[in-house]
Amino acid sequence: MCDSIQNLRAFSQKVYDVVEEYLCDNQYTLSDGEGVYIDGNNEVSIIPESEAVDKANYYPIQTLVRDGDSSTLEADGDAIDEVASHYFFVR
């Protein structure tokens, strides 16, 4: 299966938006045991690790954020791009 770079970028943005929303909703603090889960339909959600059906599709939230410019956390675009690349094959 080969996907377009546009699909990869759109998916990466989807993951980025979910992480940013999580940070905003939680006043830029992280909760242990929560992370991004990508289901079989490439739907992205934040769930507790204990609810992840397939651990290979679960990414702890701490691995997808970095320190931002204004001493707050922000989504880590490079880490998120790496995650997204596991779900698309682009030539």
mmCIF file of the C-alpha atoms, coordinates in Angstrom:
data_MODEL
# 
_entry.id   MODEL 
# 
loop_
_atom_site.group_PDB 
_atom_site.id 
_atom_site.type_symbol 
_atom_site.label_atom_id 
_atom_site.label_alt_id 
_atom_site.label_comp_id 
_atom_site.label_asym_id 
_atom_site.label_entity_id 
_atom_site.label_seq_id 
_atom_site.pdbx_PDB_ins_code 
_atom_site.Cartn_x 
_atom_site.Cartn_y 
_atom_site.Cartn_z 
_atom_site.occupancy 
_atom_site.B_iso_or_equiv 
_atom_site.pdbx_formal_charge 
_atom_site.auth_seq_id 
_atom_site.auth_comp_id 
_atom_site.auth_asym_id 
_atom_site.auth_atom_id 
_atom_site.pdbx_PDB_model_num 
ATOM 1  C CA . MET A 1 1  ? 0.000  0.000  0.000  1.00 0.00 ? 1  MET A CA 1 
ATOM 2  C CA . CYS A 1 2  ? 1.328  3.415  -0.899 1.00 0.00 ? 2  CYS A CA 1 
ATOM 3  C CA . ASP A 1 3  ? -0.141 6.636  0.436  1.00 0.00 ? 3  ASP A CA 1 
ATOM 4  C CA . SER A 1 4  ? 0.423  10.193 -0.607 1.00 0.00 ? 4  SER A CA 1 
ATOM 5  C CA . ILE A 1 5  ? 2.607  12.608 1.316  1.00 0.00 ? 5  ILE A CA 1 
ATOM 6  C CA . GLN A 1 6  ? -0.516 14.739 1.719  1.00 0.00 ? 6  GLN A CA 1 
ATOM 7  C CA . ASN A 1 7  ? -2.260 11.903 3.586  1.00 0.00 ? 7  ASN A CA 1 
ATOM 8  C CA . LEU A 1 8  ? 0.784  11.456 5.811  1.00 0.00 ? 8  LEU A CA 1 
ATOM 9  C CA . ARG A 1 9  ? 0.904  15.169 6.602  1.00 0.00 ? 9  ARG A CA 1 
ATOM 10 C CA . ALA A 1 10 ? -2.841 15.298 7.269  1.00 0.00 ? 10 ALA A CA 1 
ATOM 11 C CA . PHE A 1 11 ? -2.582 12.348 9.661  1.00 0.00 ? 11 PHE A CA 1 
ATOM 12 C CA . SER A 1 12 ? 0.413  13.869 11.411 1.00 0.00 ? 12 SER A CA 1 
ATOM 13 C CA . GLN A 1 13 ? -1.578 17.099 11.843 1.00 0.00 ? 13 GLN A CA 1 
ATOM 14 C CA . LYS A 1 14 ? -4.479 15.094 13.268 1.00 0.00 ? 14 LYS A CA 1 
ATOM 15 C CA . VAL A 1 15 ? -2.206 13.575 15.926 1.00 0.00 ? 15 VAL A CA 1 
ATOM 16 C CA . TYR A 1 16 ? -0.627 16.986 16.602 1.00 0.00 ? 16 TYR A CA 1 
ATOM 17 C CA . ASP A 1 17 ? -4.047 18.571 17.113 1.00 0.00 ? 17 ASP A CA 1 
ATOM 18 C CA . VAL A 1 18 ? -5.117 15.845 19.562 1.00 0.00 ? 18 VAL A CA 1 
ATOM 19 C CA . VAL A 1 19 ? -1.937 16.335 21.599 1.00 0.00 ? 19 VAL A CA 1 
ATOM 20 C CA . GLU A 1 20 ? -2.311 20.134 21.612 1.00 0.00 ? 20 GLU A CA 1 
ATOM 21 C CA . GLU A 1 21 ? -5.966 19.835 22.660 1.00 0.00 ? 21 GLU A CA 1 
ATOM 22 C CA . TYR A 1 22 ? -4.968 17.487 25.474 1.00 0.00 ? 22 TYR A CA 1 
ATOM 23 C CA . LEU A 1 23 ? -2.346 19.957 26.701 1.00 0.00 ? 23 LEU A CA 1 
ATOM 24 C CA . CYS A 1 24 ? -4.762 22.875 26.558 1.00 0.00 ? 24 CYS A CA 1 
ATOM 25 C CA . ASP A 1 25 ? -7.510 20.947 28.346 1.00 0.00 ? 25 ASP A CA 1 
ATOM 26 C CA . ASN A 1 26 ? -5.069 19.911 31.103 1.00 0.00 ? 26 ASN A CA 1 
ATOM 27 C CA . GLN A 1 27 ? -3.456 23.331 31.653 1.00 0.00 ? 27 GLN A CA 1 
ATOM 28 C CA . TYR A 1 28 ? -0.234 22.063 30.024 1.00 0.00 ? 28 TYR A CA 1 
ATOM 29 C CA . THR A 1 29 ? 0.385  19.358 32.594 1.00 0.00 ? 29 THR A CA 1 
ATOM 30 C CA . LEU A 1 30 ? 0.737  15.649 31.928 1.00 0.00 ? 30 LEU A CA 1 
ATOM 31 C CA . SER A 1 31 ? -0.981 12.753 33.632 1.00 0.00 ? 31 SER A CA 1 
ATOM 32 C CA . ASP A 1 32 ? 0.930  9.518  34.113 1.00 0.00 ? 32 ASP A CA 1 
ATOM 33 C CA . GLY A 1 33 ? -0.533 6.574  32.292 1.00 0.00 ? 33 GLY A CA 1 
ATOM 34 C CA . GLU A 1 34 ? -2.248 8.532  29.499 1.00 0.00 ? 34 GLU A CA 1 
ATOM 35 C CA . GLY A 1 35 ? -1.295 8.617  25.868 1.00 0.00 ? 35 GLY A CA 1 
ATOM 36 C CA . VAL A 1 36 ? -2.268 8.727  22.239 1.00 0.00 ? 36 VAL A CA 1 
ATOM 37 C CA . TYR A 1 37 ? -3.973 5.646  20.861 1.00 0.00 ? 37 TYR A CA 1 
ATOM 38 C CA . ILE A 1 38 ? -4.444 5.011  17.149 1.00 0.00 ? 38 ILE A CA 1 
ATOM 39 C CA . ASP A 1 39 ? -7.089 2.420  16.368 1.00 0.00 ? 39 ASP A CA 1 
ATOM 40 C CA . GLY A 1 40 ? -7.435 0.189  13.307 1.00 0.00 ? 40 GLY A CA 1 
ATOM 41 C CA . ASN A 1 41 ? -9.248 2.960  11.419 1.00 0.00 ? 41 ASN A CA 1 
ATOM 42 C CA . ASN A 1 42 ? -6.481 5.482  12.178 1.00 0.00 ? 42 ASN A CA 1 
ATOM 43 C CA . GLU A 1 43 ? -8.721 7.329  14.619 1.00 0.00 ? 43 GLU A CA 1 
ATOM 44 C CA . VAL A 1 44 ? -6.666 9.178  17.211 1.00 0.00 ? 44 VAL A CA 1 
ATOM 45 C CA . SER A 1 45 ? -7.651 9.546  20.864 1.00 0.00 ? 45 SER A CA 1 
ATOM 46 C CA . ILE A 1 46 ? -6.155 10.081 24.295 1.00 0.00 ? 46 ILE A CA 1 
ATOM 47 C CA . ILE A 1 47 ? -6.774 7.133  26.602 1.00 0.00 ? 47 ILE A CA 1 
ATOM 48 C CA . PRO A 1 48 ? -5.318 5.564  29.731 1.00 0.00 ? 48 PRO A CA 1 
ATOM 49 C CA . GLU A 1 49 ? -2.708 2.940  28.878 1.00 0.00 ? 49 GLU A CA 1 
ATOM 50 C CA . SER A 1 50 ? -4.850 0.297  30.586 1.00 0.00 ? 50 SER A CA 1 
ATOM 51 C CA . GLU A 1 51 ? -7.530 0.756  27.896 1.00 0.00 ? 51 GLU A CA 1 
ATOM 52 C CA . ALA A 1 52 ? -5.153 0.277  24.939 1.00 0.00 ? 52 ALA A CA 1 
ATOM 53 C CA . VAL A 1 53 ? -6.262 -2.879 23.137 1.00 0.00 ? 53 VAL A CA 1 
ATOM 54 C CA . ASP A 1 54 ? -3.071 -3.036 21.052 1.00 0.00 ? 54 ASP A CA 1 
ATOM 55 C CA . LYS A 1 55 ? -0.072 -1.639 22.955 1.00 0.00 ? 55 LYS A CA 1 
ATOM 56 C CA . ALA A 1 56 ? 1.854  -1.231 19.664 1.00 0.00 ? 56 ALA A CA 1 
ATOM 57 C CA . ASN A 1 57 ? -0.569 1.566  18.767 1.00 0.00 ? 57 ASN A CA 1 
ATOM 58 C CA . TYR A 1 58 ? -0.270 3.356  22.111 1.00 0.00 ? 58 TYR A CA 1 
ATOM 59 C CA . TYR A 1 59 ? 2.169  6.236  22.635 1.00 0.00 ? 59 TYR A CA 1 
ATOM 60 C CA . PRO A 1 60 ? 2.675  7.727  26.120 1.00 0.00 ? 60 PRO A CA 1 
ATOM 61 C CA . ILE A 1 61 ? 1.843  11.434 26.056 1.00 0.00 ? 61 ILE A CA 1 
ATOM 62 C CA . GLN A 1 62 ? 5.262  12.271 27.557 1.00 0.00 ? 62 GLN A CA 1 
ATOM 63 C CA . THR A 1 63 ? 6.946  11.000 24.378 1.00 0.00 ? 63 THR A CA 1 
ATOM 64 C CA . LEU A 1 64 ? 4.974  13.398 22.159 1.00 0.00 ? 64 LEU A CA 1 
ATOM 65 C CA . VAL A 1 65 ? 5.578  16.710 23.931 1.00 0.00 ? 65 VAL A CA 1 
ATOM 66 C CA . ARG A 1 66 ? 8.524  19.020 24.549 1.00 0.00 ? 66 ARG A CA 1 
ATOM 67 C CA . ASP A 1 67 ? 9.260  22.199 26.450 1.00 0.00 ? 67 ASP A CA 1 
ATOM 68 C CA . GLY A 1 68 ? 7.908  25.190 24.558 1.00 0.00 ? 68 GLY A CA 1 
ATOM 69 C CA . ASP A 1 69 ? 9.239  28.710 24.155 1.00 0.00 ? 69 ASP A CA 1 
ATOM 70 C CA . SER A 1 70 ? 7.182  30.181 26.983 1.00 0.00 ? 70 SER A CA 1 
ATOM 71 C CA . SER A 1 71 ? 8.031  27.582 29.653 1.00 0.00 ? 71 SER A CA 1 
ATOM 72 C CA . THR A 1 72 ? 4.996  25.474 28.832 1.00 0.00 ? 72 THR A CA 1 
ATOM 73 C CA . LEU A 1 73 ? 4.706  22.136 27.125 1.00 0.00 ? 73 LEU A CA 1 
ATOM 74 C CA . GLU A 1 74 ? 3.855  21.852 23.434 1.00 0.00 ? 74 GLU A CA 1 
ATOM 75 C CA . ALA A 1 75 ? 3.302  19.056 20.969 1.00 0.00 ? 75 ALA A CA 1 
ATOM 76 C CA . ASP A 1 76 ? 6.602  17.759 19.560 1.00 0.00 ? 76 ASP A CA 1 
ATOM 77 C CA . GLY A 1 77 ? 6.177  17.867 15.792 1.00 0.00 ? 77 GLY A CA 1 
ATOM 78 C CA . ASP A 1 78 ? 9.224  15.673 15.107 1.00 0.00 ? 78 ASP A CA 1 
ATOM 79 C CA . ALA A 1 79 ? 8.101  12.941 17.503 1.00 0.00 ? 79 ALA A CA 1 
ATOM 80 C CA . ILE A 1 80 ? 4.572  13.094 16.095 1.00 0.00 ? 80 ILE A CA 1 
ATOM 81 C CA . ASP A 1 81 ? 5.850  12.871 12.506 1.00 0.00 ? 81 ASP A CA 1 
ATOM 82 C CA . GLU A 1 82 ? 7.787  9.756  13.514 1.00 0.00 ? 82 GLU A CA 1 
ATOM 83 C CA . VAL A 1 83 ? 4.619  8.177  14.938 1.00 0.00 ? 83 VAL A CA 1 
ATOM 84 C CA . ALA A 1 84 ? 2.590  9.117  11.852 1.00 0.00 ? 84 ALA A CA 1 
ATOM 85 C CA . SER A 1 85 ? 5.195  7.580  9.552  1.00 0.00 ? 85 SER A CA 1 
ATOM 86 C CA . HIS A 1 86 ? 4.433  4.144  11.059 1.00 0.00 ? 86 HIS A CA 1 
ATOM 87 C CA . TYR A 1 87 ? 0.934  4.292  9.586  1.00 0.00 ? 87 TYR A CA 1 
ATOM 88 C CA . PHE A 1 88 ? 1.743  5.378  6.028  1.00 0.00 ? 88 PHE A CA 1 
ATOM 89 C CA . PHE A 1 89 ? 4.063  4.137  3.328  1.00 0.00 ? 89 PHE A CA 1 
ATOM 90 C CA . VAL A 1 90 ? 5.047  6.951  0.976  1.00 0.00 ? 90 VAL A CA 1 
ATOM 91 C CA . ARG A 1 91 ? 7.429  6.551  -1.931 1.00 0.00 ? 91 ARG A CA 1 
# 
